[in-house]
Amino acid sequence: MKKTIKEFKEFIAKGNVIDMAVGVIIGGAFGKIVTSLVNDILMPLLGLATGGVDFSTKKLVMSPAVIEGGEVVKEEAALLYGSFIQNIIDFLLIALCIFFFIKAINKMKDKLAKKEEKPEEPAKPTSEELLTEIRDLLKESK
């Protein structure tokens, strides 16, 4: 238990919690944008392409609602497959955007890593090696 507490303290000290919190907040806001894109733009276009079908109202009623005297006695039991289709499209769009975002981040990291990895310069000869070479050249010229 002490090890876990220590690891948790290190985790908080590194600032990962703040990074995660910012990511969750931005992710939530981004999710709302994508949900609006799907519900307000894509699904009406899909409905238009399918002859005016409104997917948000599509459902399979398993047992209808029971109404007595204007009051609902028993709610209907239905599978809301239209809503499910919209949520699948939401998920796929968010996953696609995250994929491209992470791909761009990895590409930037690779570029930065390449900049930091400077090619090693060939080793320069030492003074002794240079003097030995000069001596040998002088011997050959005699």
C-alpha positions as CSV (number, residue, x, y, z in Angstrom):
1,M,0.0,0.0,0.0
2,K,2.9,2.4,0.8
3,K,4.4,1.8,-2.6
4,T,1.1,2.7,-4.3
5,I,0.8,5.9,-2.3
6,K,4.4,6.8,-3.1
7,E,3.8,6.1,-6.8
8,F,0.6,8.2,-6.7
9,K,2.5,11.1,-5.1
10,E,5.1,10.9,-7.8
11,F,2.4,10.8,-10.4
12,I,0.8,14.0,-9.0
13,A,4.2,15.7,-8.7
14,K,5.1,15.1,-12.3
15,G,2.1,17.2,-13.4
16,N,0.4,14.4,-15.2
17,V,-2.8,15.0,-13.4
18,I,-3.0,18.5,-14.7
19,D,-2.3,17.3,-18.2
20,M,-5.0,14.7,-17.9
21,A,-7.5,17.1,-16.5
22,V,-6.9,19.5,-19.4
23,G,-7.2,16.6,-21.8
24,V,-10.5,15.5,-20.3
25,I,-11.9,19.0,-20.4
26,I,-10.8,19.6,-24.0
27,G,-12.0,16.1,-24.9
28,G,-15.5,16.8,-23.5
29,A,-15.8,20.1,-25.4
30,F,-14.5,18.4,-28.6
31,G,-17.1,15.6,-28.0
32,K,-19.9,18.2,-27.9
33,I,-18.7,19.7,-31.2
34,V,-18.6,16.3,-32.9
35,T,-22.0,15.3,-31.4
36,S,-23.4,18.6,-32.9
37,L,-21.7,17.9,-36.2
38,V,-23.3,14.4,-36.3
39,N,-26.8,15.3,-35.0
40,D,-27.2,18.7,-36.7
41,I,-25.3,18.2,-40.0
42,L,-24.5,14.7,-40.9
43,M,-27.6,12.9,-39.8
44,P,-30.0,15.3,-41.6
45,L,-27.9,14.9,-44.7
46,L,-28.0,11.1,-44.3
47,G,-31.8,11.4,-43.8
48,L,-32.1,13.5,-47.0
49,A,-30.1,10.9,-48.9
50,T,-32.3,8.1,-47.6
51,G,-35.6,9.8,-48.5
52,G,-36.2,12.0,-45.4
53,V,-35.6,9.4,-42.7
54,D,-35.0,10.9,-39.3
55,F,-32.6,8.4,-37.6
56,S,-33.0,10.0,-34.1
57,T,-36.6,8.7,-34.0
58,K,-35.9,5.2,-35.3
59,K,-36.7,2.5,-32.7
60,L,-38.0,-1.0,-32.5
61,V,-40.9,-1.1,-30.0
62,M,-40.9,-4.3,-28.0
63,S,-43.9,-3.5,-25.9
64,P,-46.0,-0.3,-26.4
65,A,-46.7,2.1,-23.6
66,V,-49.9,1.6,-21.6
67,I,-52.0,4.7,-21.2
68,E,-55.1,4.9,-19.0
69,G,-57.0,8.0,-18.5
70,G,-54.4,10.2,-20.1
71,E,-51.7,8.9,-17.8
72,V,-48.8,6.6,-18.8
73,V,-49.1,3.6,-16.6
74,K,-46.3,1.7,-18.2
75,E,-43.5,3.1,-20.4
76,E,-42.8,1.6,-23.7
77,A,-39.9,-0.8,-24.0
78,A,-38.0,0.0,-27.2
79,L,-34.6,-0.4,-28.8
80,L,-33.4,3.0,-29.9
81,Y,-31.3,1.9,-32.8
82,G,-31.4,5.3,-34.5
83,S,-29.7,6.9,-31.5
84,F,-27.3,4.0,-31.4
85,I,-26.3,4.7,-35.1
86,Q,-25.7,8.4,-34.2
87,N,-23.5,7.4,-31.3
88,I,-21.5,5.0,-33.5
89,I,-20.9,7.8,-36.0
90,D,-20.0,10.2,-33.1
91,F,-17.4,7.6,-31.8
92,L,-15.9,7.0,-35.3
93,L,-15.5,10.7,-36.0
94,I,-13.9,11.4,-32.6
95,A,-11.6,8.3,-33.0
96,L,-10.6,9.5,-36.5
97,C,-9.8,13.0,-35.2
98,I,-7.8,11.6,-32.3
99,F,-6.0,9.3,-34.7
100,F,-4.9,12.2,-36.9
101,F,-4.0,14.4,-33.9
102,I,-1.8,11.7,-32.4
103,K,-0.3,11.0,-35.8
104,A,0.6,14.7,-36.1
105,I,2.1,14.8,-32.6
106,N,4.2,11.7,-33.3
107,K,5.4,13.2,-36.6
108,M,6.5,16.4,-34.7
109,K,8.2,14.3,-32.0
110,D,10.1,12.4,-34.7
111,K,11.2,15.7,-36.3
112,L,12.4,17.0,-33.0
113,A,14.2,13.8,-32.2
114,K,16.0,14.0,-35.6
115,K,17.1,17.5,-34.9
116,E,18.5,16.5,-31.5
117,E,20.3,13.6,-33.0
118,K,23.1,15.4,-34.7
119,P,25.4,13.2,-36.7
120,E,28.6,12.4,-35.0
121,E,31.6,14.3,-36.5
122,P,34.5,12.1,-37.5
123,A,37.1,12.0,-34.8
124,K,39.9,14.5,-35.4
125,P,43.4,13.2,-35.3
126,T,45.4,13.9,-32.1
127,S,48.5,16.0,-32.0
128,E,50.7,12.9,-31.8
129,E,49.0,11.4,-34.9
130,L,49.6,14.7,-36.9
131,L,53.2,14.9,-35.8
132,T,53.8,11.3,-36.7
133,E,52.2,11.9,-40.2
134,I,54.4,15.0,-40.7
135,R,57.5,13.0,-39.7
136,D,56.6,10.2,-42.1
137,L,56.0,12.7,-44.9
138,L,59.4,14.4,-44.2
139,K,61.2,11.0,-44.3
140,E,59.6,10.2,-47.6
141,S,60.6,13.5,-49.2
142,K,64.3,13.0,-48.4
